[in-house]
Amino acid sequence: MESRLINKIIQLYDRYNLQNGNWISQIENNRGIINNLVTEVLLNEKLFWLKYYYIDSDIKSAKTSMYHYGIGLQMKTHELHMKSFPKEEIAQILLSDSPQLLEFFKHWTFDDYFQKNKLGGPTLFMHHYLNENLESAKKVIEEFHEYDLGKNTASQADLTYIKGIYNKDIDQIREGIETLLQPKVHHQRYHLYRPYPADIISYCAAAYTKFAWMMGHEIEIDHDLVPMELMPIEPLDKYEVKYFFLDGYEGEIPQSYLDWKKTQADPEPGPAAVQDDFVWDQNRYKTRQEAIVIEQAIEKGYLPEQDNQGNWVVYKEDDQGNRKIIAEYGTFT
C-alpha cells in the first residue's frame, strides 16, 4: 500500500480515536447528551477497522470494530436512509460476519425519502433476497432504473450483479464486480463525491463479493480494493465489547456512569412524527424545524452537539481535527 494511504489511515485513526476519548470522558462525567455521545463514539468506528485490517493485519479487531459501528447504526435511528447501491453501512455489516448485525439488516425499514423516491437497486434486492422474498427481489430487477443505464456503466454493473445472484450465475456475478473495479467505473462511482477511502477499498465491490460468498458462490476477486481475507464466512466466537456503555462489556464500569444510568429509563426510539412527508423522532427533537436543521447538518458531515438546555452547536472539523463553529441554535419553539 502507498505510504500516503498508510499515513492517511493512521492520521484519521488517531484523530477519531482522540475524539472518542474526549467523548468517553464526557460520558463518564455526565456532560452533554449522553445517548447522542454514545452513538457518535460508535459511528466513529467505521474508520478504525481500516487500520486494524490494512496496517495491523488484525482481522479479529477489524471485525470487532465493524460490529461496534453496526451497533451505532442500530442506535442512531429506527429507520434507515441508504443509497440504492451498498456503501460502508452494508459492507461493514456483511464483512463483520456478526449474526446480530445481519438480523438487523434483514429487519431494516426504509425511511420516508427512500420510499417517496421509490429507490430500488442492489441494496433493496439484497434485503429481499436475504429474507427469501424472491418475488420482491425479482421485481427490483425488472424495475431497475437508477440513472440512465445506457450511460452509467456502474449501474449496468449493479444490474448484471443482481441478475447473477438471482440466476445463480457465477459468470454474471463476477462480471458485475469486476466491471465496478475498472478504474474509470470506480472513479465514476466514488471519486466524484468522497474519494476517501475509495483509494483503499471499494465498499460496493466488497459488499457484492461477500454477499456472493454468503449465497454459496465463493468467487475469488484478485484486486487490491477487495479485502479477500474477509470473504470466508467466519463469525468471531465472541465480539468483545470494548465500551463500558454497551451490554456485554466485561471490564470495570465507571461509577459516575452507573449513577447516571439509574436515573434513566431504558432508551426507546421515539414515536415517529409525520408532517409533510418528513419523519422525525420526537424523543430527540422538539419540532419539525429542529429535526430538519440538525439532520441536514449530520448528513453533510458536520458535528452537532446539544447541551442540557436543548441548545445546539454545529461544528465543522478539518483534516487536522480542528473545530470551527458554523451555527448555533437556541431551543426550537
RAMO-V978837 format. One record per backbone hydrogen bond with DSSP energy under -1.0 kcal/mol. CO is the residue of the C=O (numbers start at 0). NH is the residue of the N-H. Records with the same first field share a line. If there is no record, write none. Layout:
CO=NH, NH
//
This chain:
1=5
2=6
3=7
4=8
5=9
6=10
7=11
8=12
9=13
10=14
11=15
12=16
13=17
14=18
15=19
16=20
17=21
18=22
19=23
20=24
21=25
22=26
23=27
24=28
25=30
26=29
31=33
32=36
33=37
34=38
35=39
36=40
37=41
38=42
39=43
41=44
42=45
43=46
44=48
47=51
48=52
49=53
50=54, 55
51=57
57=61
58=62
59=63
60=64
61=65
62=66
63=67
64=68
65=69
66=70
67=71
68=72
69=73
70=74
71=75
72=76
79=110
83=122
86=90
87=91
88=92
89=93
90=94
91=95
93=96
97=101
98=102
99=103
100=104
101=105
102=106
104=107
108=79
110=114
111=115
112=116
113=118
120=124
121=125
122=126
123=127
124=128
125=129
126=130
127=132
128=131
131=133
132=136
133=137
134=138
135=139
136=140
137=141
138=142
140=143
147=150, 151
151=155
152=156
153=157
154=158
155=159
156=160
157=161
158=162
159=163
160=164
161=165
162=166
163=168
168=172
169=173
170=174
171=175
172=176
173=177
174=178
175=179
176=180
178=181
181=185
182=186
183=187
184=188
185=189
189=192
194=197
196=199, 200
201=205
202=206
203=207
204=208
205=209
206=210
207=211
208=212
209=213
210=214
211=216
212=215
216=218
220=222
222=225
224=201
225=227
226=229
227=230
231=233
237=239
242=245
245=248
253=257
254=258
255=259
256=260
257=261
259=262
260=263
270=281
272=279
274=277
277=274
279=272
280=284
286=290
287=291
288=292
289=293
290=294
291=295
292=296
293=297
294=298
295=299
296=301
297=300
302=314
304=312
306=309
310=306
311=328
312=304
313=325, 326
314=302
315=323
317=320
321=317
323=315
326=313
328=311
//
